Amino acid sequence: MFRPETSKPLNELVDVLLCGPNTLSQGERELIATYVSAQNDCTYCQSIHGAIAANRLGGNEELVQCVKVDFESAEISEKMKALLTIAGKVQRGGKHVTSGT
């Protein structure tokens, strides 16, 4: 509300990334957003994304919590584990997203 000229493009980006056509389900995309938000230690964002992810994943709040704490042991696909690994590296900084890191 404070800066409507900036919120419109940001909301459009969110719609494309989290809601638009994709090979990942909306639940999977929200799960990635939840993980990154948890890594950023943003309570608000991880709560919102986590609630949406759980809803989109059949109400599986346990899975969302597991992904936030230790996604390697979560019951998710290897594809999701690979994507969360990449997302974690991007969250730390672009220079961390190289082979061998």
C-alpha positions as CSV (number, residue, x, y, z in Angstrom):
1,M,0.0,0.0,0.0
2,F,2.9,2.3,0.7
3,R,4.4,2.0,-2.8
4,P,1.8,0.7,-5.2
5,E,4.1,1.4,-8.2
6,T,6.6,-1.2,-6.8
7,S,4.1,-3.7,-5.4
8,K,2.4,-4.3,-8.8
9,P,5.5,-5.6,-10.6
10,L,6.6,-7.6,-7.5
11,N,3.1,-9.2,-7.2
12,E,3.3,-10.0,-11.0
13,L,6.7,-11.7,-10.4
14,V,5.2,-13.7,-7.5
15,D,2.3,-14.8,-9.7
16,V,4.6,-16.0,-12.5
17,L,7.0,-17.8,-10.1
18,L,4.5,-19.4,-7.7
19,C,1.3,-19.7,-9.7
20,G,2.0,-19.7,-13.4
21,P,2.4,-22.8,-15.6
22,N,5.4,-24.9,-14.5
23,T,6.6,-28.4,-14.3
24,L,6.5,-28.1,-10.5
25,S,3.2,-28.0,-8.6
26,Q,2.2,-24.9,-6.7
27,G,2.8,-26.9,-3.5
28,E,6.4,-27.8,-4.6
29,R,7.1,-24.1,-5.5
30,E,5.7,-22.9,-2.2
31,L,7.8,-25.6,-0.4
32,I,10.9,-24.1,-2.0
33,A,9.8,-20.6,-1.0
34,T,9.3,-21.9,2.6
35,Y,12.8,-23.4,2.7
36,V,14.4,-20.3,1.5
37,S,12.4,-18.1,3.8
38,A,13.5,-20.4,6.7
39,Q,17.1,-20.0,5.6
40,N,16.5,-16.2,5.6
41,D,15.1,-16.6,9.1
42,C,12.0,-14.7,8.1
43,T,9.2,-15.9,10.4
44,Y,6.5,-14.2,8.4
45,C,7.5,-15.5,5.0
46,Q,8.2,-19.0,6.1
47,S,4.8,-19.1,7.9
48,I,2.9,-17.8,4.9
49,H,4.7,-20.0,2.3
50,G,4.6,-22.9,4.7
51,A,0.9,-22.7,5.2
52,I,0.2,-22.5,1.5
53,A,2.6,-25.3,0.8
54,A,1.0,-27.5,3.4
55,N,-2.5,-26.7,2.0
56,R,-1.4,-27.4,-1.6
57,L,0.3,-30.7,-0.5
58,G,-2.8,-32.1,1.1
59,G,-2.4,-30.6,4.5
60,N,1.0,-32.1,5.1
61,E,2.4,-29.7,7.7
62,E,4.8,-32.3,9.0
63,L,6.5,-32.4,5.6
64,V,6.8,-28.7,5.5
65,Q,8.5,-28.7,8.9
66,C,10.8,-31.5,7.9
67,V,11.9,-29.6,4.8
68,K,12.6,-26.5,6.8
69,V,14.8,-28.4,9.3
70,D,16.4,-31.2,7.2
71,F,15.1,-31.6,3.7
72,E,17.5,-34.4,3.0
73,S,15.5,-36.7,5.3
74,A,12.1,-35.4,4.1
75,E,9.9,-37.7,2.0
76,I,10.3,-35.6,-1.2
77,S,11.5,-36.5,-4.6
78,E,15.2,-36.5,-5.5
79,K,14.3,-33.7,-8.0
80,M,13.0,-31.6,-5.1
81,K,16.1,-32.3,-3.0
82,A,18.3,-31.2,-5.8
83,L,16.2,-28.0,-6.3
84,L,16.3,-27.2,-2.6
85,T,20.1,-27.7,-2.6
86,I,20.4,-25.2,-5.4
87,A,17.9,-22.8,-3.7
88,G,20.0,-23.0,-0.5
89,K,23.1,-22.1,-2.5
90,V,21.4,-19.2,-4.2
91,Q,20.1,-18.0,-0.8
92,R,23.7,-17.8,0.5
93,G,24.8,-16.0,-2.7
94,G,25.2,-16.6,-6.4
95,K,28.9,-17.4,-6.2
96,H,27.9,-20.6,-4.2
97,V,26.1,-22.0,-7.3
98,T,29.0,-23.6,-9.1
99,S,30.0,-27.1,-9.7
100,G,31.9,-28.7,-6.9
101,T,30.4,-26.4,-4.2
